[in-house]
Amino acid sequence: MPSFKQTIIDALEKKYEAQMSKAEANLKVLLENPVGVGDHPDIVETIDKEMQKITKAKEMLDELSNWRT
């Protein structure tokens, strides 16, 4: 049975992976589907925000790996 620490680390890992997946899906729509762009007057800023979400989630996953034992 996983320890309490391991359970939390696993949950956080799934959370950060889901955040990356969501941002990647949004980017795909924004970059490949012109219909998805209509709601965003500043498309570059919107894409930048999604890229930041991916970067932050990757950083969190990297840091989380330091806590695994």
Backbone as a printed PyTorch tensor [residue, N CA C, xyz], in Angstrom:
tensor([[[  0.8480,  -1.1760,   0.0000],
         [  0.0000,   0.0000,   0.0000],
         [  0.8980,   1.2450,   0.0000]],

        [[  0.5880,   2.2110,  -0.8820],
         [  1.4140,   3.4200,  -0.9420],
         [  1.3180,   4.2260,   0.3500]],

        [[  2.4110,   4.8880,   0.6700],
         [  2.4270,   5.7480,   1.8510],
         [  1.5960,   7.0020,   1.5760]],

        [[  1.3040,   7.7270,   2.6360],
         [  0.5660,   8.9790,   2.5280],
         [  1.3280,   9.9390,   1.6150]],

        [[  2.6310,  10.0230,   1.8040],
         [  3.4730,  10.8960,   0.9720],
         [  3.3740,  10.5040,  -0.4910]],

        [[  3.4750,   9.2210,  -0.7690],
         [  3.4180,   8.7320,  -2.1440],
         [  2.0670,   9.0180,  -2.7800]],

        [[  1.0020,   8.8830,  -1.9980],
         [ -0.3460,   9.1560,  -2.4970],
         [ -0.4750,  10.6180,  -2.9120]],

        [[  0.0560,  11.5180,  -2.1000],
         [ -0.0040,  12.9510,  -2.4160],
         [  0.8350,  13.2650,  -3.6440]],

        [[  2.0300,  12.7170,  -3.7070],
         [  2.9050,  12.9570,  -4.8550],
         [  2.2550,  12.4360,  -6.1340]],

        [[  1.6540,  11.2640,  -6.0710],
         [  0.9660,  10.7060,  -7.2500],
         [ -0.1880,  11.6010,  -7.6930]],

        [[ -0.9490,  12.1000,  -6.7230],
         [ -2.0830,  12.9770,  -7.0510],
         [ -1.5970,  14.2700,  -7.6950]],

        [[ -0.5290,  14.8420,  -7.1540],
         [  0.0140,  16.0780,  -7.7260],
         [  0.5540,  15.8410,  -9.1350]],

        [[  1.1970,  14.7040,  -9.3290],
         [  1.7120,  14.3690, -10.6510],
         [  0.5730,  14.3090, -11.6770]],

        [[ -0.5020,  13.6730, -11.3100],
         [ -1.6620,  13.5880, -12.2040],
         [ -2.2440,  14.9740, -12.4690]],

        [[ -2.2850,  15.8090, -11.4370],
         [ -2.8050,  17.1620, -11.5880],
         [ -1.9730,  17.9480, -12.5950]],

        [[ -0.6520,  17.9200, -12.4590],
         [  0.2150,  18.6850, -13.3560],
         [  0.1720,  18.1320, -14.7760]],

        [[  0.0890,  16.8220, -14.9080],
         [ -0.0390,  16.2230, -16.2350],
         [ -1.3510,  16.6410, -16.8930]],

        [[ -2.4210,  16.7030, -16.1130],
         [ -3.7200,  17.1300, -16.6510],
         [ -3.6760,  18.6010, -17.0670]],

        [[ -2.9940,  19.4320, -16.2870],
         [ -2.8670,  20.8450, -16.6440],
         [ -2.1240,  20.9960, -17.9670]],

        [[ -1.0590,  20.2150, -18.1390],
         [ -0.3160,  20.2580, -19.3960],
         [ -1.1820,  19.7940, -20.5560]],

        [[ -1.8980,  18.7200, -20.3510],
         [ -2.7480,  18.1710, -21.4060],
         [ -3.8210,  19.1690, -21.8240]],

        [[ -4.4340,  19.8190, -20.8550],
         [ -5.4680,  20.8090, -21.1430],
         [ -4.8950,  21.9870, -21.9260]],

        [[ -3.7590,  22.5000, -21.5020],
         [ -3.1420,  23.6310, -22.1980],
         [ -2.7120,  23.2340, -23.6090]],

        [[ -2.1840,  22.0330, -23.7620],
         [ -1.7920,  21.5560, -25.0920],
         [ -3.0030,  21.4330, -26.0150]],

        [[ -4.1130,  20.9460, -25.4770],
         [ -5.3360,  20.8490, -26.2770],
         [ -5.8110,  22.2370, -26.7000]],

        [[ -5.7660,  23.1850, -25.7710],
         [ -6.1640,  24.5580, -26.0950],
         [ -5.2640,  25.1400, -27.1780]],

        [[ -3.9660,  24.9000, -27.0710],
         [ -3.0330,  25.3960, -28.0910],
         [ -3.3360,  24.8020, -29.4560]],

        [[ -3.6060,  23.5260, -29.4690],
         [ -3.9150,  22.8610, -30.7450],
         [ -5.1290,  23.5040, -31.4010]],

        [[ -6.1620,  23.7430, -30.6150],
         [ -7.3630,  24.3900, -31.1510],
         [ -7.0370,  25.7930, -31.6420]],

        [[ -6.3340,  26.5540, -30.8390],
         [ -6.0170,  27.9400, -31.1940],
         [ -5.1520,  28.0390, -32.4460]],

        [[ -4.2220,  27.1100, -32.5930],
         [ -3.2810,  27.1770, -33.7160],
         [ -3.7990,  26.5040, -34.9820]],

        [[ -4.6740,  25.5240, -34.8340],
         [ -5.0830,  24.7410, -35.9980],
         [ -6.5400,  24.9340, -36.4120]],

        [[ -7.3300,  25.5890, -35.5920],
         [ -8.7450,  25.7170, -35.8840],
         [ -9.1600,  27.1870, -35.7830]],

        [[ -9.3090,  27.8580, -36.8830],
         [ -9.6380,  29.2850, -36.8500],
         [-10.9240,  29.6140, -36.0940]],

        [[-11.8340,  28.6830, -35.9920],
         [-13.0800,  28.9230, -35.2700],
         [-12.7920,  29.1540, -33.7890]],

        [[-11.7910,  28.4730, -33.2530],
         [-11.4440,  28.6210, -31.8440],
         [-10.8090,  29.9570, -31.5130]],

        [[-10.3610,  30.6780, -32.5170],
         [ -9.6790,  31.9480, -32.3150],
         [-10.6540,  33.1010, -32.1570]],

        [[-11.8540,  32.9910, -32.6450],
         [-12.8160,  34.0810, -32.6540],
         [-13.0960,  34.7180, -31.3110]],

        [[-13.0330,  33.9440, -30.2550],
         [-13.3270,  34.4630, -28.9210],
         [-12.1420,  35.1760, -28.2810]],

        [[-11.0090,  35.1960, -28.9360],
         [ -9.7900,  35.7440, -28.3470],
         [ -9.2120,  36.8330, -29.2510]],

        [[ -9.5080,  38.0950, -28.9430],
         [ -9.0230,  39.1800, -29.8060],
         [ -7.4960,  39.2970, -29.8250]],

        [[ -6.8260,  38.9490, -28.7400],
         [ -5.3670,  38.9850, -28.6980],
         [ -4.8600,  37.5540, -28.6600]],

        [[ -4.8320,  36.9370, -29.8190],
         [ -4.5010,  35.5170, -29.9220],
         [ -3.0860,  35.2180, -29.4390]],

        [[ -2.1560,  36.1290, -29.6980],
         [ -0.7760,  35.9040, -29.2590],
         [ -0.7160,  35.8440, -27.7330]],

        [[ -1.4050,  36.7510, -27.0720],
         [ -1.4390,  36.7560, -25.6080],
         [ -2.0960,  35.4880, -25.0750]],

        [[ -3.1550,  35.0540, -25.7180],
         [ -3.8470,  33.8420, -25.2970],
         [ -2.9420,  32.6230, -25.4440]],

        [[ -2.2310,  32.5400, -26.5530],
         [ -1.3000,  31.4270, -26.7700],
         [ -0.1580,  31.4930, -25.7650]],

        [[  0.3320,  32.6940, -25.4910],
         [  1.3990,  32.8650, -24.5060],
         [  0.9560,  32.3540, -23.1360]],

        [[ -0.2540,  32.6300, -22.7460],
         [ -0.7710,  32.1650, -21.4550],
         [ -0.8230,  30.6390, -21.4020]],

        [[ -1.2270,  30.0220, -22.4910],
         [ -1.2700,  28.5590, -22.5300],
         [  0.1450,  27.9770, -22.4550]],

        [[  1.0890,  28.6170, -23.1270],
         [  2.4850,  28.1730, -23.0640],
         [  3.0310,  28.2960, -21.6380]],

        [[  2.6640,  29.3640, -20.9670],
         [  3.0940,  29.5490, -19.5790],
         [  2.5290,  28.4530, -18.6750]],

        [[  1.3050,  28.0570, -18.9220],
         [  0.6910,  26.9800, -18.1370],
         [  1.4600,  25.6760, -18.3160]],

        [[  1.8480,  25.3840, -19.5560],
         [  2.6190,  24.1710, -19.8290],
         [  3.9700,  24.2310, -19.1260]],

        [[  4.6300,  25.3640, -19.2490],
         [  5.9440,  25.5330, -18.6310],
         [  5.8650,  25.3800, -17.1220]],

        [[  4.8890,  26.0010, -16.5100],
         [  4.7290,  25.9240, -15.0550],
         [  4.4590,  24.4870, -14.6220]],

        [[  3.5910,  23.7910, -15.3340],
         [  3.2860,  22.4010, -14.9820],
         [  4.5220,  21.5250, -15.1190]],

        [[  5.3340,  21.7460, -16.1620],
         [  6.5750,  20.9800, -16.3290],
         [  7.5420,  21.2580, -15.1890]],

        [[  7.6400,  22.5250, -14.8020],
         [  8.5050,  22.8820, -13.6800],
         [  8.0440,  22.1910, -12.3970]],

        [[  6.7550,  22.1570, -12.1900],
         [  6.2170,  21.5120, -10.9980],
         [  6.4880,  20.0030, -11.0240]],

        [[  6.3520,  19.3890, -12.1770],
         [  6.6600,  17.9590, -12.2900],
         [  8.1390,  17.6980, -12.0230]],

        [[  8.9980,  18.5600, -12.5510],
         [ 10.4370,  18.4040, -12.2930],
         [ 10.7450,  18.5180, -10.8060]],

        [[ 10.1590,  19.5140, -10.1710],
         [ 10.3820,  19.6830,  -8.7300],
         [  9.8010,  18.5080,  -7.9430]],

        [[  8.6570,  18.0390,  -8.3530],
         [  8.0230,  16.9170,  -7.6630],
         [  8.9070,  15.6730,  -7.7090]],

        [[  9.6280,  15.4980,  -8.7940],
         [ 10.5060,  14.3390,  -8.8970],
         [ 11.6030,  14.3570,  -7.8260]],

        [[ 11.9410,  15.5380,  -7.3240],
         [ 12.9420,  15.6480,  -6.2510],
         [ 12.4120,  15.1210,  -4.9240]],

        [[ 11.1040,  15.0080,  -4.7900],
         [ 10.4910,  14.5830,  -3.5410],
         [ 10.1780,  13.0820,  -3.5140]],

        [[ 10.3760,  12.4180,  -4.6330],
         [ 10.1650,  10.9640,  -4.6630],
         [ 11.3670,  10.2790,  -3.9940]],

        [[ 11.0910,   9.2480,  -3.2620],
         [ 12.2010,   8.5000,  -2.6360],
         [ 12.0820,   7.0320,  -2.9130]]])
